[in-house]
Each structure stands twice: as structure tokens, then as C-alpha cells.
Amino acid sequence: MQAKITVTETWLRKHRHLYDGATRHPFIRSIRDGNINISAFKTWLGQDYIFVRAFVPFVASVLTKAYKGSDDGNGDVEVILGGVAALHDEISWFKKEAFKWGVQLSSIVPQKANQEYCRFLESLIGPEVEYTVAAVAFWAIETIYQQSFAHCLEDDSKTPPELKETCQRWGNESFGEYCNSLWNIVDRQLEKASDDVITKAEATLLRVLEHEVDFWNMSHGRT
Ligand SMILES: Cc1ncc(CN)c(N)n1
């Protein structure tokens, strides 16, 4: 018997072009090919630190929604709590890495693409946004980084040794498993969602993909 195709699989097939644009962006390719411009890397580092700080309240809101909105026999809260803990480490890592590269985090001004992405995250925090919709955004945001940086660690990659740790941060197997747990959450939620929520969730996925591409563009100096 053929396995039933999930809503997320349908979306990924339908939006493959945009998805690949986010996970195989020229910025990521330049890390993988070993010809990354270090000033672009430093721009990304400083801007992403600001993004991650704004990401924390968003993830906390997903955690609250999971607690209130899912019949949590499935352990959604624990998975998302793991994500909050990982973000705590991520913030410490950004500080350490910024010091290493001589990036002054206190003087970073968020660029337009970053501001718009952070504003989008804020728009998903309120109680009027369904758990399913917020969970789709969360899953997509984490998975795009996982897939992008894992690409830089493949056997034939020429990622510079000094950037390997950065790629490991999101490209490692356990982050991959965590993303799969988020994917399971999303699939379970979508299975019981109304058509209206599914439509909103798909639109949210598209917005995330666009914001991620804009974020890479900004880091790559294309804005
Ligand atoms: C822009 C962006 N997207 C995703 C992630 C992964 N938490 C991140 N750090 N920054």
C-alpha cells in the first residue's frame, strides 16, 4: 500500500523552487565552495545575532500555544522546550563567535530585511495566530538553516576550516533530528486542521521562505 502524501510534502513539491532558493542560496554556496567573502560572513553573524534574539519570544509563544492548544500526549512541549534551550546556547555561541571575528555586537544596526523578518515573527506571536500556523513557521525557520548548513558539510564541500564550526551548529545530525520532530508536530497538527488554517499555514510557509532568501541576500550584500 502506498503511504499517504502529507500536506507538508505537497507544499515542498509545489514550492520546490522557492525552497531550494532558501536552502541553496548563493551565500550558502559560497561557504560550501570555499570562496565566501569574510565581510559577508561577518555581516551575517551580526545580523543573525539580532534575529535570534527576536526569535526567542516567538519560540516562547509557540511553546505557550503548544501547552494550550495541543492534546500534548505527543510531547510537543518537550520538543519546543528543547528548542528554547538550544537558543540559549545559540546566543552564547554568537557572542563567542563575534568576539573571535572582531564583530562588535552592541553596535550592530538591524538592516531592512532583518527588521522586516523580525516584524513578521512578532506578527505571529499573538493568541489569534493558531498553533498550527505558528508551528509551521517555526519548523520552516529551523529546517532551512539545518538544510543550508548541512549542505556545507557534505563530503565534496570545500567549506573553509574556520567556518566548519558554524556549519556544524545547524548542520549536525542532532539538530536534524530536532527538525524532524518539529516536522512530525506540524504534520500531526495539519492532519486535523481546517481548510482555512491549512491555507493560512501555507501562506506563512511562503512568507518564511521569502524572508530567509531576503536575509541571505542581505548578508551577501545584495540589498
Ligand atoms: C535568519 C535565521 N533563520 C533561522 C535560524 C535558525 N534558528 C537563524 N538563526 N536565523
The ligand as an SDF file (V2000), in Angstrom:
LIG
                    3D

 10 10  0  0  0  0  0  0  0  0999 V2000
   17.5390   34.0070    9.7130 C   0  0  0  0  0  0  0  0  0  0  0  0
   17.6060   32.7680   10.5630 C   0  0  0  0  0  0  0  0  0  0  0  0
   16.8080   31.7190   10.2740 N   0  0  0  0  0  0  0  0  0  0  0  0
   16.8830   30.5830   11.0480 C   0  0  0  0  0  0  0  0  0  0  0  0
   17.7250   30.4780   12.0820 C   0  0  0  0  0  0  0  0  0  0  0  0
   17.8220   29.2160   12.9040 C   0  0  0  0  0  0  0  0  0  0  0  0
   17.4420   29.3820   14.2590 N   0  0  0  0  0  0  0  0  0  0  0  0
   18.5390   31.5830   12.3560 C   0  0  0  0  0  0  0  0  0  0  0  0
   19.4440   31.5680   13.3580 N   0  0  0  0  0  0  0  0  0  0  0  0
   18.4930   32.7330   11.5830 N   0  0  0  0  0  0  0  0  0  0  0  0
  1  2  1  0
  2  3  1  0
  2 10  2  0
  3  4  2  0
  4  5  1  0
  5  6  1  0
  5  8  2  0
  6  7  1  0
  8  9  1  0
  8 10  1  0
M  END
$$$$
